[in-house]
Amino acid sequence: MKIAVLINTLYSGRGMDYVAEQQARELITSGHDVTVFTFDDDDHCSGEIHIQRLGWPKNPLINYSYRLLFPLDIFKIKKYLRCLQTYDLIIAHFYPMTYLAYRSKKENPNLYYIYYNHGIVNSSFQSPSHHIYAKLLSFLSSVSISNVDAVISISHFIKKQLSLKSAMKQVIYNKVDPERFAYQCTDIDSHLLSLMDKWEIAPKFLYVGTLSQGKGIELLIKAFRRVTDTYPNAKLLLVGTPTHGFSLSNYIPNNDLNDSIYHLGPLDSHTLGYMYQTCDVCVSASTWESFNLPLVEAQLLGKPVVAYNTGAHGEVVKDQETGVLVESFDTDKFAEAMIQVYKMREIMGRNAKIWAYQFSTQNLDALKISKVIEAWYKP
């Protein structure tokens, strides 16, 4: 079968992009002819996956506008509509790529269109401008998936957020390949190795993800500040890329935690594996998540977690066994949970590794997209 996977970007280390990449690899292994259509990528899949690059503005502010106005890019749309007519099935992951799938389905009703539902962020921390942007994005997205044949959601939580009565529906949890985190000490930057040696006895709390207001970084820092009352030598290690305009210094106004909070930047998979192995607890103060891949990665590698009991967290964390889930926005309870889980990190870590195996690519009993497509698609 000839399959097109449509994803806005295909960057190494990004959650949604990683899911699309794994999806493409699985379908290729199953014998399908797969092409990934993306606006931009970082070449890490070159030679392994066939990629069609559409291109889009590099400037962040112009890019945000382009995403909403993509339907007006008539020449690009016409070019790729002709190309997509030669495919049997399209899997589209997010707007505006869903618009391209929507138009393709309009022109060829026999084309099978699957929407891979990651949800659209609905965070209480959004500024008024971001809130308006999210509303517009949600509206355009709903239009662009109005003619889908089927929907695959990454959690039951996010499945409930979407009402498409005529479409086939299925939940497939995101999968993690633990082998991607394998490392040798020679893979790790010497400065980072020396820092971790220096902090060997310090409680180390790790956050992995985008650095943005919507991810609850302010809440996390407030909770961590309370943790340092109990453990003055504790460290909060932040891994990820800041969004446009985000500045960590805004959340540490008096610089009193400069020796306790470190932004390590985005890391390659080997170094990230090293950080998961050497940290004590993985934390996330996000108040909205459709899945939360880093929490699953941490648990699969034997690390307990602390997060707010929101979104799909109840599906990916076994509360009080692999970590602790806290009522949203309660930074005092979050700090208490960080201390509790740190004290119980060994037993909770063992529980986490067993629990998270269900999300591993090594779990042969896990539901796979290739099997779902075989059941749904009848040419």
N, C-alpha and C positions, 0 to 999 in steps of 0.2 A: 504494500500500500504506500502511496505517496503522501507524506504528511508534512505540513508546515507548522512549525512552532513559532508563535509570534510573541516576542517579549521586548519591552522598551530598551533595556540595556542587557548586556551579557558580560558583567564584570566579575572577576574572581572575588569571592568573599562576601558578596551581597546575597541576602537570604532568598529573595524571589528569583534572582538570576541563577543562584545555585540550584534551586528546585527545577527551573526550566532546563538547565544544563543536564542534570541527572535524568530528567525525563527524556531528553533527546538521546542520551546515551543508552538508556533502557530500550527505547523503541528501535534504535539502530541494531542493538544486540538481538532484538526479536525478529530482525530481518526486514524492517521497513526502510523505505527511502526517505530520509528526514533532512529537511533544511530548516535552519533557524533564521528567521527574519528579525532583525534588530536595528534600532537607530544607531547604536554605538556599542563597541566592545573593546576589550583590552588585549585581544589576540591570544589569550591563554588557551583557547580551544582550536587555534589554527592548525589545519592538517588533520584534525580528529573529527570535527563536525563541519558540515558544509554550512557556511554562513552568508547570508545576503545582508549587506549593510545599507540602510536607507539614508543615514546621516541626518543630523539636526544641529541647531545652534549650540555652540560651546559656552557662550555667556550664560551664567545661571539665571539671571532675570529674564533674558530673552527666551531662554529655554522653557521656563515656567509658562510664559505666554504662548509659546509655540505648541505646547502640549494641548492647551485648550482650543487653539485655533487650527489644529491639524486638518480638520475637514476642509479648510480653505486652501490647502496645498494641493490644488487640483492636478497639476502635472505629475507630481510624485505619486498621488493616489492612482491616477490612470495607469501609470507605468507598472505599478505593482499589482493592480487589479488584473491586468493581462497575464502577469506571471502566475498569480495564485489560481487562475482558472484551470491550470493544468494539474492541480492537486485534488486528491480524493477527500482529504480531511484537514481541518485547521484547528489548532489548539491555541487560543489567544489568552494571554495572561493578565493584561491590564490595559486600560485606556491610556493613550489613543490607539494602541495596536488593535484593540477590540473594534474600533471603527473600521479599520481595514478589513477585518473579518466580517463585520456586519455588511459592508458594501459588497464584498465577494459573494456572500450568501444571497444577497439581493439579486445579483446578476446571474448566479447559478444556483438555483434552489436545490440541486442534487448534491451540492457541496456540503459535507457534514461539518457542522460548526460546534466545537466544544469550548465553553468558557471555563477557564481555570480560575476559580474564585479565591482570591487572597484577601478580599475585603478592602474597604477604603477607610483610612484612619479617622476615628471619631474621638479626638482627644479634648479633654477639658482645658488643656494648656494652650490651645491654639489662639493666636492673636485674632482680632476681628478680620484682618485681611486674609489670613490663612483659613479662617472659618468660611468666609465667602468663597474662596478658591476651592475648598473641599466640597462645598455645596454644588458649585458649578461642575466640578469633576464628577461628583456622584450623579448629577442629572445626565450629563453627556454619556457617562458609563452605562446608565440604565437604558438609554436609547440604543446604544451600540450593542447591547446584549439581548435586545427584545426579540430577535429572531433565531436564538440559539437552539440547537437540537438537544444539547445536554449540558449539565453543569457539574463540575467536580470541585468540591470545596475542601480546603485544607484542614477544617475542623468542623465539629458539629455546631459550635458557637457561631461560626461565620455562615454556615449553611442556613441557620435560622434567620439571619439578617436579610436573606434574599428571597423574594417571592416571585418565582416564575413557574406558574402552575403547569404549563404545557411541556416543560423540559424534563428530560430524564435527570435524576440527581444521584450523586454518590459522594461520600467523604473518603478521601485518601490522605492520610497523614503524611506530612513531609518526612523524608528519610535522610539519615545521616550516614555517611561512609566513614567509619572510624579510622580507616587506613589513611585517609587524607591528612590526619593529624600526626602521623608517625614522623619522628625527627631524630637526628643525631645532634650531639652538642656542637658539631662543626657547622650545623645549619643556623645556629642561633648567634645573634650579634654579641660580641664579647662584652660590651658595656651592659647589655641587659643581663647577661649571665652574672656579672659582678654585682649588679644591683640585687638580683634575687639571692645571691649568696650572702650579701650584706643583710638582707631582710629575712634570713632563714627562719628565725624564731618569731618574727612579727606576724600577727594575724593578717592574712592577705585576702581582701575581698575583690573579686574581679567582675567588672561590667563589660559586656561585649555587645556592640550594636551602634547604631547611628547616635551621634551626640547632638541632641536637639531638645528643645523645651518640651516637645510632645512625648519624649521618652522618659520624662520624669526625672531628669538629671538633678534639678533643684531639690526635689523630694529626697533623692538618694543621698545628696550631700548633707542635707539637714539630718537625716537618720544617721549617717556616718559620723557626723559631729558628736552625736550622743554616744556612739560606740567608743569614741576616743576617750570619753570620761572613764570607761572601764578598762580599755586597752589603749593607753597613750601612744604606743608604738605601732598601732594598726595602720595598714596601708589600703587605700582604695585605688585600684588600677583600672583605668578606663581605656578600652580598646575600640577603635572605630573612627569613622570619618565625621567631622563636624558638618552640619548643614550650613548653607550660606548665611552669614551674619551671626553664627553662634560663637560665643566666647566664654570659655570656662571661667575666666577671671571675674565675670559678672556675678558668679555664684559664690565667689570667695572674696568678698569686698575688703576685708581687713587682712587678707593674706595669712591668716593664722593657721591654715591647713596646707600651706605650700609644700611642707616637708612630708605631708601625709597622703596627698592626692596627686597622682601622676597620670597624665595623658600620654599613652605610648603610641598613639597614632594607629592607622590601619596596619594590620600584620598579615604576613603570608600564612598559609595553613600550617606549615611546620612550626613557625614561631607561636602561632595561636595554640597549637597542640601542647607546646612547652608551657605556655601560660596556664592552660587548663590544668596541666599536671602539677604545677608548682603552687597554684593558688589554694586557698582553703575552702572558700565558699564563693559561688557565683551568684550575683545579685541583679535584679531588674526592678526598677521602680516605675516602669511604664504603666499607665492607667488604661491602656487599650492595646490588645494584641490579638491578632487572628490566629497565631500559633506560638511564636517565639522560639525560633531555631536554636539560638545560643543556649537557652536553658536545657534543651534536649541534648545538645552537644556536650555540655558540662556533665549532665547526669550519666550519659553514655560512657564518659571517661572517668566516672567514679567520683564526681564532685556534687555535694548537696547544694541546694539553691534556696534563695529567699526571693519572693515576688509578691505583688499585690494579687488578691483573689479577683481577677478581672479577666474579661475576654475568654480565651481558650486556656488560660493557665491551669484551670481545674482539670483539663484533659491531659496536659503534658507533665504535671507535677502531682505526685501522690502526697497530699498534705500530711504533715507530721511523720512521714516515713522517709521520703526522699528530700524533704525540705519543709519549709513553712510558707503558707499563703496568708497574707495579712489583709485586713480591710483597707480598701483604697484610701489614699491620702493620709493615713494615720502614720506619721513618721516616728512617733514614740514606740508604737507596736512594732514597726519595721525594725527599729534599732534593737528592740528586745529580741526579735526573731533572729537578727544577725548574730547576736551574742549566743543565743540558744543553739543555733545550728553550728556555730563555730565550736562550741563545747561538745556537740554530738556529731562532729564532722566525719569521724571514722565509720560509725555504724550507719549513719544516713548515707554516706558515700557508697558503702557496699550495697545498701538497698537501691540507691539511685542507678547503679550500673546494671543491676538485674531488671529493674522496672523499665529502664529506657531501651532495653534490647528490642522491644516491640517496634521502635522507630529506626532500627538499624537496617542498612542495606543487606546485612548478613542474615537477617531474619527471613528465611525462605517462605515462611507462612504469611508474610505481609502482603496485603492487597497491592497489586501492581497495575499501572495505567494500561499496559499492553493487554492485560486480561479483560479490563473493563471495556476497552475499545473493541476487542474481539466479540464481546457480548452485545454491544450496542450497535456497531456499524454493520449494516446489511446492505451491500451494494446492489 
